[in-house]
């Protein structure tokens, strides 16, 4: 299983607009990805309600993971998006 641990770069955390950006990016990644707080239960990263339900705050560590083959590049891109609080999924890492 591929995994990335990253701190949330959006000051407001994964709420409203940042969560929407993240969910769209996770869906566009083309691989199933889960997201969890550092010691929490993983949820589907492509589900807006699940991501909002995490209540991840700015600066808090989250874990992105996937068991899909070739998921490393997708996880790298999603980790960069979250860590840097970007407005869209980066094309390259």
DRENMIBA-98997 format. One record per atom (N, C-alpha, C, O, CB): residue number from 1; residue in three letters; x, y, z. Coordinates in steps of 0.2 Angstrom, whole numbers, plus 5000, padded with zeros to 4 digits. Glycine has a CB too. Example, Ala and Ser with C-alpha at 12.3 -4.5 7.8 and 13.67 -1.06 7.14 Angstrom:
BEGIN
{atom 1, Ala, {5066, 4972, 5039}}
{atom 1, Ala, {5062, 4978, 5039}}
{atom 1, Ala, {5066, 4984, 5039}}
{atom 1, Ala, {5071, 4983, 5042}}
{atom 1, Ala, {5057, 4978, 5045}}
{atom 2, Ser, {5064, 4989, 5035}}
{atom 2, Ser, {5068, 4995, 5036}}
{atom 2, Ser, {5064, 5000, 5039}}
{atom 2, Ser, {5067, 5006, 5040}}
{atom 2, Ser, {5070, 4997, 5029}}
This chain:
BEGIN
{atom 1, Unk, {5004, 4994, 5000}}
{atom 1, Unk, {5000, 5000, 5000}}
{atom 1, Unk, {5004, 5006, 5000}}
{atom 1, Unk, {5009, 5007, 5004}}
{atom 1, Unk, {4995, 5000, 5006}}
{atom 2, Unk, {5003, 5011, 4995}}
{atom 2, Unk, {5007, 5017, 4995}}
{atom 2, Unk, {5003, 5022, 5000}}
{atom 2, Unk, {4997, 5022, 5001}}
{atom 2, Unk, {5007, 5020, 4988}}
{atom 3, Unk, {5007, 5026, 5003}}
{atom 3, Unk, {5005, 5031, 5008}}
{atom 3, Unk, {5009, 5037, 5008}}
{atom 3, Unk, {5015, 5037, 5007}}
{atom 3, Unk, {5005, 5027, 5015}}
{atom 4, Unk, {5005, 5043, 5009}}
{atom 4, Unk, {5009, 5049, 5010}}
{atom 4, Unk, {5006, 5052, 5017}}
{atom 4, Unk, {5000, 5053, 5017}}
{atom 4, Unk, {5008, 5054, 5004}}
{atom 5, Unk, {5010, 5055, 5021}}
{atom 5, Unk, {5008, 5059, 5027}}
{atom 5, Unk, {5010, 5066, 5026}}
{atom 5, Unk, {5015, 5068, 5024}}
{atom 5, Unk, {5012, 5056, 5033}}
{atom 6, Unk, {5005, 5070, 5027}}
{atom 6, Unk, {5006, 5077, 5025}}
{atom 6, Unk, {5002, 5082, 5030}}
{atom 6, Unk, {4996, 5079, 5032}}
{atom 6, Unk, {5004, 5079, 5017}}
{atom 7, Unk, {5004, 5088, 5031}}
{atom 7, Unk, {5000, 5092, 5035}}
{atom 7, Unk, {4996, 5097, 5030}}
{atom 7, Unk, {4998, 5099, 5025}}
{atom 7, Unk, {5005, 5097, 5039}}
{atom 8, Unk, {4990, 5098, 5032}}
{atom 8, Unk, {4985, 5102, 5029}}
{atom 8, Unk, {4988, 5109, 5028}}
{atom 8, Unk, {4989, 5112, 5033}}
{atom 8, Unk, {4978, 5102, 5032}}
{atom 9, Unk, {4988, 5111, 5022}}
{atom 9, Unk, {4991, 5118, 5020}}
{atom 9, Unk, {4986, 5124, 5020}}
{atom 9, Unk, {4988, 5129, 5020}}
{atom 9, Unk, {4995, 5118, 5014}}
{atom 10, Unk, {4980, 5122, 5020}}
{atom 10, Unk, {4974, 5127, 5019}}
{atom 10, Unk, {4973, 5129, 5027}}
{atom 10, Unk, {4972, 5125, 5031}}
{atom 10, Unk, {4968, 5124, 5016}}
{atom 11, Unk, {4973, 5136, 5028}}
{atom 11, Unk, {4973, 5138, 5035}}
{atom 11, Unk, {4966, 5136, 5038}}
{atom 11, Unk, {4965, 5135, 5044}}
{atom 11, Unk, {4973, 5146, 5035}}
{atom 12, Unk, {4961, 5136, 5034}}
{atom 12, Unk, {4954, 5134, 5036}}
{atom 12, Unk, {4953, 5127, 5036}}
{atom 12, Unk, {4948, 5124, 5038}}
{atom 12, Unk, {4949, 5137, 5032}}
{atom 13, Unk, {4958, 5123, 5035}}
{atom 13, Unk, {4958, 5115, 5035}}
{atom 13, Unk, {4954, 5113, 5029}}
{atom 13, Unk, {4953, 5116, 5024}}
{atom 13, Unk, {4954, 5113, 5041}}
{atom 14, Unk, {4952, 5107, 5029}}
{atom 14, Unk, {4948, 5103, 5024}}
{atom 14, Unk, {4941, 5105, 5024}}
{atom 14, Unk, {4937, 5100, 5026}}
{atom 14, Unk, {4950, 5096, 5023}}
{atom 15, Unk, {4939, 5111, 5023}}
{atom 15, Unk, {4932, 5113, 5024}}
{atom 15, Unk, {4930, 5117, 5018}}
{atom 15, Unk, {4934, 5120, 5015}}
{atom 15, Unk, {4931, 5117, 5030}}
{atom 16, Unk, {4923, 5116, 5016}}
{atom 16, Unk, {4920, 5120, 5010}}
{atom 16, Unk, {4924, 5120, 5004}}
{atom 16, Unk, {4925, 5114, 5001}}
{atom 16, Unk, {4919, 5127, 5012}}
{atom 17, Unk, {4927, 5125, 5002}}
{atom 17, Unk, {4931, 5126, 4996}}
{atom 17, Unk, {4937, 5121, 4995}}
{atom 17, Unk, {4938, 5118, 4990}}
{atom 17, Unk, {4933, 5133, 4995}}
{atom 18, Unk, {4941, 5121, 5000}}
{atom 18, Unk, {4947, 5117, 5000}}
{atom 18, Unk, {4945, 5109, 4999}}
{atom 18, Unk, {4948, 5105, 4996}}
{atom 18, Unk, {4951, 5118, 5006}}
{atom 19, Unk, {4940, 5107, 5003}}
{atom 19, Unk, {4937, 5100, 5003}}
{atom 19, Unk, {4935, 5099, 4996}}
{atom 19, Unk, {4936, 5093, 4993}}
{atom 19, Unk, {4932, 5099, 5008}}
{atom 20, Unk, {4931, 5104, 4993}}
{atom 20, Unk, {4929, 5103, 4986}}
{atom 20, Unk, {4935, 5102, 4981}}
{atom 20, Unk, {4935, 5098, 4976}}
{atom 20, Unk, {4924, 5109, 4984}}
{atom 21, Unk, {4940, 5106, 4982}}
{atom 21, Unk, {4946, 5106, 4977}}
{atom 21, Unk, {4949, 5099, 4978}}
{atom 21, Unk, {4951, 5096, 4973}}
{atom 21, Unk, {4951, 5111, 4979}}
{atom 22, Unk, {4950, 5097, 4984}}
{atom 22, Unk, {4953, 5090, 4986}}
{atom 22, Unk, {4949, 5084, 4983}}
{atom 22, Unk, {4952, 5080, 4980}}
{atom 22, Unk, {4954, 5089, 4993}}
{atom 23, Unk, {4942, 5084, 4984}}
{atom 23, Unk, {4938, 5079, 4981}}
{atom 23, Unk, {4938, 5079, 4974}}
{atom 23, Unk, {4939, 5073, 4971}}
{atom 23, Unk, {4931, 5080, 4984}}
{atom 24, Unk, {4938, 5084, 4970}}
{atom 24, Unk, {4938, 5084, 4963}}
{atom 24, Unk, {4945, 5081, 4961}}
{atom 24, Unk, {4945, 5078, 4956}}
{atom 24, Unk, {4937, 5091, 4960}}
{atom 25, Unk, {4950, 5083, 4964}}
{atom 25, Unk, {4957, 5081, 4962}}
{atom 25, Unk, {4958, 5073, 4964}}
{atom 25, Unk, {4961, 5070, 4960}}
{atom 25, Unk, {4963, 5085, 4966}}
{atom 26, Unk, {4955, 5071, 4969}}
{atom 26, Unk, {4955, 5064, 4971}}
{atom 26, Unk, {4951, 5060, 4966}}
{atom 26, Unk, {4954, 5055, 4964}}
{atom 26, Unk, {4953, 5063, 4978}}
{atom 27, Unk, {4946, 5062, 4964}}
{atom 27, Unk, {4942, 5059, 4959}}
{atom 27, Unk, {4945, 5059, 4952}}
{atom 27, Unk, {4945, 5054, 4949}}
{atom 27, Unk, {4935, 5062, 4958}}
{atom 28, Unk, {4948, 5064, 4950}}
{atom 28, Unk, {4952, 5065, 4944}}
{atom 28, Unk, {4958, 5061, 4944}}
{atom 28, Unk, {4961, 5059, 4938}}
{atom 28, Unk, {4954, 5072, 4942}}
{atom 29, Unk, {4961, 5059, 4949}}
{atom 29, Unk, {4967, 5055, 4950}}
{atom 29, Unk, {4966, 5048, 4946}}
{atom 29, Unk, {4971, 5045, 4944}}
{atom 29, Unk, {4969, 5054, 4957}}
{atom 30, Unk, {4960, 5046, 4946}}
{atom 30, Unk, {4959, 5039, 4942}}
{atom 30, Unk, {4961, 5033, 4946}}
{atom 30, Unk, {4960, 5027, 4944}}
{atom 30, Unk, {4963, 5039, 4936}}
{atom 31, Unk, {4963, 5034, 4953}}
{atom 31, Unk, {4964, 5028, 4957}}
{atom 31, Unk, {4960, 5029, 4963}}
{atom 31, Unk, {4959, 5035, 4966}}
{atom 31, Unk, {4972, 5027, 4958}}
{atom 32, Unk, {4958, 5024, 4967}}
{atom 32, Unk, {4954, 5024, 4973}}
{atom 32, Unk, {4959, 5026, 4978}}
{atom 32, Unk, {4965, 5023, 4979}}
{atom 32, Unk, {4951, 5017, 4975}}
{atom 33, Unk, {4958, 5032, 4982}}
{atom 33, Unk, {4962, 5035, 4987}}
{atom 33, Unk, {4958, 5035, 4994}}
{atom 33, Unk, {4952, 5037, 4993}}
{atom 33, Unk, {4965, 5041, 4985}}
{atom 34, Unk, {4961, 5034, 4999}}
{atom 34, Unk, {4958, 5035, 5006}}
{atom 34, Unk, {4962, 5041, 5009}}
{atom 34, Unk, {4967, 5042, 5008}}
{atom 34, Unk, {4958, 5029, 5010}}
{atom 35, Unk, {4958, 5044, 5014}}
{atom 35, Unk, {4961, 5050, 5018}}
{atom 35, Unk, {4959, 5049, 5025}}
{atom 35, Unk, {4953, 5046, 5026}}
{atom 35, Unk, {4959, 5057, 5015}}
{atom 36, Unk, {4964, 5050, 5029}}
{atom 36, Unk, {4962, 5049, 5036}}
{atom 36, Unk, {4966, 5054, 5040}}
{atom 36, Unk, {4971, 5057, 5038}}
{atom 36, Unk, {4964, 5042, 5039}}
{atom 37, Unk, {4964, 5056, 5046}}
{atom 37, Unk, {4968, 5059, 5051}}
{atom 37, Unk, {4974, 5055, 5053}}
{atom 37, Unk, {4973, 5048, 5052}}
{atom 37, Unk, {4964, 5062, 5057}}
{atom 38, Unk, {4979, 5057, 5056}}
{atom 38, Unk, {4985, 5053, 5057}}
{atom 38, Unk, {4983, 5046, 5061}}
{atom 38, Unk, {4986, 5041, 5059}}
{atom 38, Unk, {4989, 5057, 5062}}
{atom 39, Unk, {4979, 5046, 5066}}
{atom 39, Unk, {4977, 5040, 5069}}
{atom 39, Unk, {4970, 5038, 5068}}
{atom 39, Unk, {4967, 5034, 5072}}
{atom 39, Unk, {4979, 5040, 5076}}
{atom 40, Unk, {4967, 5041, 5063}}
{atom 40, Unk, {4960, 5039, 5062}}
{atom 40, Unk, {4958, 5034, 5057}}
{atom 40, Unk, {4962, 5031, 5054}}
{atom 40, Unk, {4956, 5046, 5060}}
{atom 41, Unk, {4952, 5033, 5056}}
{atom 41, Unk, {4949, 5028, 5051}}
{atom 41, Unk, {4949, 5031, 5044}}
{atom 41, Unk, {4947, 5037, 5043}}
{atom 41, Unk, {4942, 5026, 5053}}
{atom 42, Unk, {4952, 5028, 5039}}
{atom 42, Unk, {4952, 5030, 5032}}
{atom 42, Unk, {4945, 5031, 5029}}
{atom 42, Unk, {4941, 5026, 5031}}
{atom 42, Unk, {4956, 5026, 5028}}
{atom 43, Unk, {4944, 5036, 5025}}
{atom 43, Unk, {4938, 5037, 5022}}
{atom 43, Unk, {4939, 5038, 5014}}
{atom 43, Unk, {4945, 5039, 5013}}
{atom 43, Unk, {4933, 5043, 5025}}
{atom 44, Unk, {4934, 5037, 5010}}
{atom 44, Unk, {4935, 5038, 5003}}
{atom 44, Unk, {4936, 5045, 5001}}
{atom 44, Unk, {4932, 5050, 5003}}
{atom 44, Unk, {4928, 5036, 4999}}
{atom 45, Unk, {4942, 5046, 4998}}
{atom 45, Unk, {4944, 5053, 4997}}
{atom 45, Unk, {4940, 5056, 4991}}
{atom 45, Unk, {4940, 5063, 4990}}
{atom 45, Unk, {4951, 5053, 4995}}
{atom 46, Unk, {4936, 5053, 4988}}
{atom 46, Unk, {4932, 5055, 4982}}
{atom 46, Unk, {4925, 5057, 4985}}
{atom 46, Unk, {4920, 5059, 4981}}
{atom 46, Unk, {4931, 5050, 4977}}
{atom 47, Unk, {4924, 5056, 4991}}
{atom 47, Unk, {4917, 5058, 4994}}
{atom 47, Unk, {4917, 5064, 4998}}
{atom 47, Unk, {4921, 5065, 5003}}
{atom 47, Unk, {4915, 5052, 4999}}
{atom 48, Unk, {4914, 5069, 4996}}
{atom 48, Unk, {4914, 5076, 4999}}
{atom 48, Unk, {4911, 5075, 5006}}
{atom 48, Unk, {4914, 5078, 5011}}
{atom 48, Unk, {4909, 5081, 4995}}
{atom 49, Unk, {4906, 5072, 5008}}
{atom 49, Unk, {4903, 5071, 5014}}
{atom 49, Unk, {4909, 5067, 5019}}
{atom 49, Unk, {4909, 5069, 5025}}
{atom 49, Unk, {4897, 5067, 5014}}
{atom 50, Unk, {4912, 5062, 5016}}
{atom 50, Unk, {4917, 5059, 5020}}
{atom 50, Unk, {4923, 5064, 5022}}
{atom 50, Unk, {4925, 5064, 5028}}
{atom 50, Unk, {4920, 5053, 5017}}
{atom 51, Unk, {4925, 5067, 5017}}
{atom 51, Unk, {4931, 5072, 5018}}
{atom 51, Unk, {4929, 5077, 5023}}
{atom 51, Unk, {4933, 5079, 5028}}
{atom 51, Unk, {4933, 5075, 5012}}
{atom 52, Unk, {4923, 5080, 5022}}
{atom 52, Unk, {4921, 5085, 5027}}
{atom 52, Unk, {4920, 5083, 5034}}
{atom 52, Unk, {4921, 5086, 5039}}
{atom 52, Unk, {4914, 5088, 5025}}
{atom 53, Unk, {4918, 5076, 5034}}
{atom 53, Unk, {4917, 5073, 5041}}
{atom 53, Unk, {4923, 5072, 5045}}
{atom 53, Unk, {4923, 5071, 5051}}
{atom 53, Unk, {4913, 5066, 5040}}
{atom 54, Unk, {4929, 5072, 5041}}
{atom 54, Unk, {4935, 5071, 5045}}
{atom 54, Unk, {4936, 5077, 5050}}
{atom 54, Unk, {4939, 5076, 5055}}
{atom 54, Unk, {4941, 5071, 5040}}
{atom 55, Unk, {4934, 5083, 5048}}
{atom 55, Unk, {4936, 5089, 5052}}
{atom 55, Unk, {4943, 5091, 5052}}
{atom 55, Unk, {4945, 5093, 5057}}
{atom 55, Unk, {4933, 5088, 5059}}
{atom 56, Unk, {4947, 5089, 5047}}
{atom 56, Unk, {4954, 5091, 5047}}
{atom 56, Unk, {4955, 5098, 5047}}
{atom 56, Unk, {4953, 5102, 5043}}
{atom 56, Unk, {4957, 5087, 5041}}
{atom 57, Unk, {4959, 5100, 5052}}
{atom 57, Unk, {4961, 5107, 5053}}
{atom 57, Unk, {4967, 5109, 5049}}
{atom 57, Unk, {4971, 5105, 5048}}
{atom 57, Unk, {4961, 5109, 5060}}
{atom 58, Unk, {4968, 5116, 5048}}
{atom 58, Unk, {4975, 5118, 5045}}
{atom 58, Unk, {4980, 5116, 5049}}
{atom 58, Unk, {4980, 5117, 5056}}
{atom 58, Unk, {4974, 5126, 5044}}
{atom 59, Unk, {4986, 5113, 5046}}
{atom 59, Unk, {4992, 5111, 5050}}
{atom 59, Unk, {4991, 5104, 5053}}
{atom 59, Unk, {4996, 5101, 5055}}
{atom 59, Unk, {4993, 5116, 5056}}
{atom 60, Unk, {4985, 5101, 5053}}
{atom 60, Unk, {4984, 5094, 5055}}
{atom 60, Unk, {4987, 5089, 5050}}
{atom 60, Unk, {4986, 5090, 5044}}
{atom 60, Unk, {4977, 5093, 5057}}
{atom 61, Unk, {4990, 5084, 5053}}
{atom 61, Unk, {4993, 5078, 5049}}
{atom 61, Unk, {4987, 5074, 5046}}
{atom 61, Unk, {4983, 5072, 5050}}
{atom 61, Unk, {4998, 5074, 5052}}
{atom 62, Unk, {4987, 5073, 5040}}
{atom 62, Unk, {4983, 5068, 5037}}
{atom 62, Unk, {4987, 5062, 5033}}
{atom 62, Unk, {4993, 5063, 5032}}
{atom 62, Unk, {4978, 5071, 5032}}
{atom 63, Unk, {4983, 5057, 5032}}
{atom 63, Unk, {4987, 5051, 5028}}
{atom 63, Unk, {4983, 5050, 5022}}
{atom 63, Unk, {4977, 5048, 5022}}
{atom 63, Unk, {4987, 5045, 5033}}
{atom 64, Unk, {4986, 5050, 5016}}
{atom 64, Unk, {4983, 5048, 5010}}
{atom 64, Unk, {4986, 5041, 5008}}
{atom 64, Unk, {4992, 5040, 5009}}
{atom 64, Unk, {4985, 5053, 5004}}
{atom 65, Unk, {4981, 5037, 5006}}
{atom 65, Unk, {4984, 5030, 5004}}
{atom 65, Unk, {4980, 5027, 4999}}
{atom 65, Unk, {4974, 5029, 4997}}
{atom 65, Unk, {4983, 5025, 5011}}
{atom 66, Unk, {4983, 5022, 4995}}
{atom 66, Unk, {4980, 5019, 4990}}
{atom 66, Unk, {4983, 5012, 4989}}
{atom 66, Unk, {4989, 5011, 4989}}
{atom 66, Unk, {4980, 5023, 4983}}
{atom 67, Unk, {4979, 5007, 4987}}
{atom 67, Unk, {4982, 5000, 4986}}
{atom 67, Unk, {4982, 4999, 4978}}
{atom 67, Unk, {4984, 4994, 4976}}
{atom 67, Unk, {4977, 4995, 4989}}
{atom 68, Unk, {4980, 5004, 4974}}
{atom 68, Unk, {4980, 5003, 4967}}
{atom 68, Unk, {4987, 5003, 4964}}
{atom 68, Unk, {4992, 5006, 4967}}
{atom 68, Unk, {4976, 5009, 4964}}
{atom 69, Unk, {4988, 4999, 4959}}
{atom 69, Unk, {4994, 4999, 4955}}
{atom 69, Unk, {4996, 5006, 4952}}
{atom 69, Unk, {4991, 5009, 4949}}
{atom 69, Unk, {4994, 4993, 4950}}
{atom 70, Unk, {5002, 5008, 4953}}
{atom 70, Unk, {5004, 5014, 4950}}
{atom 70, Unk, {5001, 5020, 4953}}
{atom 70, Unk, {5000, 5026, 4950}}
{atom 70, Unk, {5001, 5014, 4943}}
{atom 71, Unk, {4999, 5020, 4960}}
{atom 71, Unk, {4996, 5025, 4963}}
{atom 71, Unk, {5001, 5030, 4966}}
{atom 71, Unk, {4999, 5036, 4968}}
{atom 71, Unk, {4992, 5023, 4969}}
{atom 72, Unk, {5007, 5029, 4966}}
{atom 72, Unk, {5012, 5034, 4968}}
{atom 72, Unk, {5012, 5041, 4966}}
{atom 72, Unk, {5012, 5046, 4969}}
{atom 72, Unk, {5019, 5031, 4967}}
{atom 73, Unk, {5011, 5041, 4959}}
{atom 73, Unk, {5011, 5048, 4956}}
{atom 73, Unk, {5005, 5052, 4958}}
{atom 73, Unk, {5005, 5058, 4960}}
{atom 73, Unk, {5011, 5047, 4948}}
{atom 74, Unk, {4999, 5048, 4958}}
{atom 74, Unk, {4993, 5051, 4961}}
{atom 74, Unk, {4993, 5054, 4968}}
{atom 74, Unk, {4991, 5059, 4969}}
{atom 74, Unk, {4987, 5047, 4960}}
{atom 75, Unk, {4996, 5050, 4972}}
{atom 75, Unk, {4997, 5052, 4979}}
{atom 75, Unk, {5002, 5057, 4980}}
{atom 75, Unk, {5001, 5062, 4984}}
{atom 75, Unk, {4999, 5046, 4983}}
{atom 76, Unk, {5007, 5057, 4976}}
{atom 76, Unk, {5012, 5063, 4976}}
{atom 76, Unk, {5008, 5070, 4974}}
{atom 76, Unk, {5009, 5075, 4978}}
{atom 76, Unk, {5018, 5062, 4971}}
{atom 77, Unk, {5004, 5069, 4969}}
{atom 77, Unk, {5001, 5075, 4967}}
{atom 77, Unk, {4996, 5078, 4972}}
{atom 77, Unk, {4995, 5084, 4973}}
{atom 77, Unk, {4997, 5074, 4960}}
{atom 78, Unk, {4992, 5073, 4975}}
{atom 78, Unk, {4987, 5075, 4980}}
{atom 78, Unk, {4990, 5077, 4986}}
{atom 78, Unk, {4988, 5082, 4989}}
{atom 78, Unk, {4983, 5069, 4982}}
{atom 79, Unk, {4996, 5074, 4988}}
{atom 79, Unk, {5000, 5077, 4994}}
{atom 79, Unk, {5002, 5084, 4993}}
{atom 79, Unk, {5002, 5088, 4998}}
{atom 79, Unk, {5006, 5072, 4996}}
{atom 80, Unk, {5005, 5085, 4987}}
{atom 80, Unk, {5007, 5092, 4986}}
{atom 80, Unk, {5001, 5097, 4986}}
{atom 80, Unk, {5002, 5103, 4989}}
{atom 80, Unk, {5010, 5092, 4978}}
{atom 81, Unk, {4995, 5095, 4983}}
{atom 81, Unk, {4989, 5099, 4983}}
{atom 81, Unk, {4988, 5101, 4991}}
{atom 81, Unk, {4986, 5107, 4992}}
{atom 81, Unk, {4984, 5096, 4980}}
{atom 82, Unk, {4987, 5096, 4995}}
{atom 82, Unk, {4985, 5097, 5002}}
{atom 82, Unk, {4991, 5101, 5006}}
{atom 82, Unk, {4989, 5106, 5009}}
{atom 82, Unk, {4984, 5090, 5005}}
{atom 83, Unk, {4997, 5099, 5005}}
{atom 83, Unk, {5002, 5102, 5009}}
{atom 83, Unk, {5003, 5110, 5007}}
{atom 83, Unk, {5004, 5114, 5012}}
{atom 83, Unk, {5009, 5099, 5008}}
{atom 84, Unk, {5002, 5111, 5001}}
{atom 84, Unk, {5003, 5118, 4999}}
{atom 84, Unk, {4997, 5122, 4999}}
{atom 84, Unk, {4997, 5128, 4997}}
{atom 84, Unk, {5007, 5118, 4992}}
{atom 85, Unk, {4991, 5119, 5000}}
{atom 85, Unk, {4985, 5123, 5000}}
{atom 85, Unk, {4984, 5126, 4993}}
{atom 85, Unk, {4981, 5131, 4992}}
{atom 85, Unk, {4985, 5128, 5005}}
{atom 86, Unk, {4985, 5122, 4988}}
{atom 86, Unk, {4984, 5124, 4981}}
{atom 86, Unk, {4977, 5125, 4979}}
{atom 86, Unk, {4972, 5122, 4982}}
{atom 86, Unk, {4988, 5120, 4976}}
{atom 87, Unk, {4975, 5129, 4974}}
{atom 87, Unk, {4969, 5130, 4971}}
{atom 87, Unk, {4967, 5124, 4966}}
{atom 87, Unk, {4961, 5124, 4964}}
{atom 87, Unk, {4968, 5137, 4968}}
{atom 88, Unk, {4971, 5121, 4964}}
{atom 88, Unk, {4970, 5115, 4959}}
{atom 88, Unk, {4975, 5110, 4959}}
{atom 88, Unk, {4981, 5111, 4962}}
{atom 88, Unk, {4969, 5118, 4952}}
{atom 89, Unk, {4974, 5104, 4956}}
{atom 89, Unk, {4979, 5099, 4956}}
{atom 89, Unk, {4985, 5100, 4952}}
{atom 89, Unk, {4984, 5102, 4946}}
{atom 89, Unk, {4975, 5092, 4954}}
{atom 90, Unk, {4991, 5100, 4954}}
{atom 90, Unk, {4997, 5101, 4950}}
{atom 90, Unk, {4997, 5096, 4945}}
{atom 90, Unk, {4996, 5090, 4946}}
{atom 90, Unk, {5003, 5102, 4955}}
{atom 91, Unk, {5000, 5099, 4939}}
{atom 91, Unk, {5001, 5094, 4933}}
{atom 91, Unk, {5007, 5090, 4934}}
{atom 91, Unk, {5007, 5084, 4933}}
{atom 91, Unk, {5001, 5098, 4927}}
{atom 92, Unk, {5012, 5093, 4937}}
{atom 92, Unk, {5018, 5089, 4939}}
{atom 92, Unk, {5020, 5090, 4946}}
{atom 92, Unk, {5018, 5095, 4949}}
{atom 92, Unk, {5023, 5090, 4933}}
{atom 93, Unk, {5024, 5086, 4948}}
{atom 93, Unk, {5026, 5086, 4955}}
{atom 93, Unk, {5034, 5089, 4955}}
{atom 93, Unk, {5037, 5090, 4960}}
{atom 93, Unk, {5026, 5080, 4959}}
